[in-house]
Amino acid sequence: MGIVVQKYGGSSLADADAIKRVARRIVDIKKAGHDVVVAVSAMGDTTDDLLDLANGVSPLPPAREMDMLLTAGERISMALVAMAISDLGFTARSFTGSQAGVITDSVHGKAKIIDVTPGRITQAIGEGHIVIVAGFQGVSADTKEITTLGRGGTDTTAVALAAALEADVCEIYTDVDGVFTADPRIVPSARKLDQVSYEEMLELAACGAKILHLRCVEYGRRYGIPIHVRSSFSQLEGTWVVSDPGSRAPEEETMEQPIIAGVAHDRSEAKITVVGVPDKVGEAARIFEALADAQINLDMIVQNISAAATSLTDISFTLPRTDGQNAMTALARIQAEVGYDKLLYDDKIGKVSLIGAGMRSHPGITSKFFGALASAGVNIGMISTSEIRISVIVDENAVDDAVRATHTAFDLDADEVEAVVYGGTGR
Amino acid sequence: MGIVVQKYGGSSLADADAIKRVARRIVDIKKAGHDVVVAVSAMGDTTDDLLDLANGVSPLPPAREMDMLLTAGERISMALVAMAISDLGFTARSFTGSQAGVITDSVHGKAKIIDVTPGRITQAIGEGHIVIVAGFQGVSADTKEITTLGRGGTDTTAVALAAALEADVCEIYTDVDGVFTADPRIVPSARKLDQVSYEEMLELAACGAKILHLRCVEYGRRYGIPIHVRSSFSQLEGTWVVSDPGSRAPEEETMEQPIIAGVAHDRSEAKITVVGVPDKVGEAARIFEALADAQINLDMIVQNISAAATSLTDISFTLPRTDGQNAMTALARIQAEVGYDKLLYDDKIGKVSLIGAGMRSHPGITSKFFGALASAGVNIGMISTSEIRISVIVDENAVDDAVRATHTAFDLDADEVEAVVYGGTGR
């Protein structure tokens, strides 16, 4: 029997009873003959409580000390999970990110894992212990400082451990039953996906499905770690994120890989339009240089074809709403230099994305998608595509209709509505 | 200007305002040209809250995981203090016990410091930073496990750092103005001591004065670190714990070292009497062997002279009340073997101790002490002495009278009553 890596998030560790339930799940896997390594997040609202404390003493706390503070959260939860396991008659050893050998770069608050050296973990496994690791944290390679991976980073910790330990599977426990064809709060007939490819999951995560941390999926793909997303509140099979979905289907089904994995939506973006940019070489570059200097991540970019009569063009792009103010300031600063006419800001938009690896070989997906939107009376503002994704920007109020119409048009609706909670807290 | 080491306890770090006030004190020292290294305890009730969490998941949590859990408390407070300092325009670096090089043995829950390797601290000082260190914790030399030093251990962390860094002084900030000649809650006329010797402070701490951790004083004595016990709520000079009290007196006073440092009391002990022990070689040894096997620390021991007629003797000893049940069980188990008659248990006792280095050269202290107790109508149950201490066990209800009578008899009363709070929380 090989190594099973599990991840439990804060909502699965909300209180003593929740921790005891998690401990029983962990022990069950150990009893089944597996070695178990568990990455845990901070309990329930601990991280928010710590942020409140920080804001109480300083409006702008240094990032190094913020990481030192926040990492206390996982330290508490991992020790409690280890205690609960011990209370069930098994032995557990908890390790901080640093002790577990999670080596990162030195960017406080959003460090990237660059290596995992799990010597202490493998030793503890060899001694028969269940291993609990603090998620979300590591230690920088050069300065030996404590770092954090950013919100949701415990998913990444788990997959990185699974890769380093050559685990059979990385189980991500959450408060929903798996990955769905759409958000069931919007589409009650959404179906749980039994399997989804890394590529599709990456697009889903990037397009607003909050179920898995983007870097976690990237890590899983790079090292070929099967990720099993499932609920900590039931024993149901969840969704397997794998490289080749068809290969894991139950034999009797011999199912083909479906064309469409799902419909994702995102209400966290805003749109900025730079109106009347002189249609000369270098002008667009100057605009995006200014935005890059302001550390702003852009999503979709559209440049309208220049009207020959005016030799002026409009450039639109989307970005996280939280970066909106910074972007507007950065652009206003270069108005004279670039010579554009004005800036338009719109945060009443939503993005709807259709994602499926089958798009590659099935023409006609785009026209079917746009036809469904038209029938639902949804106006398309911007369009962007990748090999396995089509995204459109629509009015914020049209998002639900757009998702539902698309879901139905691609025959994704389940025959029966499953009782699911998607993105909620607890069940 | 040299290095100043400071220690702030939980009551000095109770909330955001308290942390900001501590940060201002620290920055003041830095502004005065000193390098500052600060050991901090967990905020206010954090440790109790963490203990409650542990008890919620397991009635008997493993000591290793308990240490992992509790050390989160100082991690939180040190990061917050560093943030508050940063908010005042100075830079601070916080370090865990492990990062600070606090090397201990591997006894979880009550580890002893065996070395301090403060490489990262001296580097941070060299870079101009104020250094904040998590008190109460370290890392074991052999197993690299996180350990804690036991309650009050942050005092010891501070003095150990002061020794390793060859600091000029170790300032222990607390919620009282210093060390007093007696507990001012019992003796309102008690005086603050300007200075006290390590030996006297050790006896005071061992005899119930809770103001300094015993191991902290031992450490200070061994390395000759002057310890300044003072209030974090005022700018008053506190009490200096030094090797040669006279030498630090203001020059104009040229005071002689006082004969008596103070009167301490302790209501945490119980007395057990083993009645009718056969007066043979080896019987007493068997009794104390059984108690040692049960990990019980004894304080005073008295063996009554055997009455020749019966050749039986009574053995009495005192011990922490919390060990009472264990001790009675251990002794009951050897009754047949030893052949004693019965056990008596009394936890309605108190210990009153008179402490002063001057006792060595001043005969008559004992008779004066006992005379004062007799005049106050206090009956003496047991007596024990060291070179600089006389302790008596009295009835629990007689402790206050005994302390007051002794304090007056040795002319320790102040002319005026100072407004002090002793052992309270906050002021």
Chai-1 contact restraints between the chains, C-beta under 6 A:
chainA,res_idxA,chainB,res_idxB,connection_type,confidence,min_distance_angstrom,max_distance_angstrom,comment,restraint_id
A,A16,B,G56,contact,1.0,0.0,6.0,A-B,restraint_1
A,A16,B,V57,contact,1.0,0.0,6.0,A-B,restraint_2
A,I19,B,V57,contact,1.0,0.0,6.0,A-B,restraint_3
A,L53,B,L80,contact,1.0,0.0,6.0,A-B,restraint_4
A,G56,B,A16,contact,1.0,0.0,6.0,A-B,restraint_5
A,V57,B,A16,contact,1.0,0.0,6.0,A-B,restraint_6
A,V57,B,I19,contact,1.0,0.0,6.0,A-B,restraint_7
A,V57,B,L80,contact,1.0,0.0,6.0,A-B,restraint_8
A,V57,B,M83,contact,1.0,0.0,6.0,A-B,restraint_9
A,V57,B,A84,contact,1.0,0.0,6.0,A-B,restraint_10
A,S58,B,M83,contact,1.0,0.0,6.0,A-B,restraint_11
A,S58,B,D87,contact,1.0,0.0,6.0,A-B,restraint_12
A,P61,B,M83,contact,1.0,0.0,6.0,A-B,restraint_13
A,P62,B,S86,contact,1.0,0.0,6.0,A-B,restraint_14
A,E65,B,A79,contact,1.0,0.0,6.0,A-B,restraint_15
A,E65,B,A82,contact,1.0,0.0,6.0,A-B,restraint_16
A,E65,B,M83,contact,1.0,0.0,6.0,A-B,restraint_17
A,E65,B,S94,contact,1.0,0.0,6.0,A-B,restraint_18
A,M68,B,A79,contact,1.0,0.0,6.0,A-B,restraint_19
A,M68,B,S94,contact,1.0,0.0,6.0,A-B,restraint_20
A,L69,B,A79,contact,1.0,0.0,6.0,A-B,restraint_21
A,A72,B,A72,contact,1.0,0.0,6.0,A-B,restraint_22
A,A72,B,R75,contact,1.0,0.0,6.0,A-B,restraint_23
A,A72,B,I76,contact,1.0,0.0,6.0,A-B,restraint_24
A,R75,B,A72,contact,1.0,0.0,6.0,A-B,restraint_25
A,I76,B,A72,contact,1.0,0.0,6.0,A-B,restraint_26
A,A79,B,E65,contact,1.0,0.0,6.0,A-B,restraint_27
A,A79,B,M68,contact,1.0,0.0,6.0,A-B,restraint_28
A,A79,B,L69,contact,1.0,0.0,6.0,A-B,restraint_29
A,L80,B,L53,contact,1.0,0.0,6.0,A-B,restraint_30
A,L80,B,V57,contact,1.0,0.0,6.0,A-B,restraint_31
A,A82,B,E65,contact,1.0,0.0,6.0,A-B,restraint_32
A,M83,B,A54,contact,1.0,0.0,6.0,A-B,restraint_33
A,M83,B,V57,contact,1.0,0.0,6.0,A-B,restraint_34
A,M83,B,S58,contact,1.0,0.0,6.0,A-B,restraint_35
A,M83,B,P61,contact,1.0,0.0,6.0,A-B,restraint_36
A,M83,B,E65,contact,1.0,0.0,6.0,A-B,restraint_37
A,A84,B,V57,contact,1.0,0.0,6.0,A-B,restraint_38
A,S86,B,P62,contact,1.0,0.0,6.0,A-B,restraint_39
A,D87,B,S58,contact,1.0,0.0,6.0,A-B,restraint_40
A,S94,B,E65,contact,1.0,0.0,6.0,A-B,restraint_41
A,S94,B,M68,contact,1.0,0.0,6.0,A-B,restraint_42
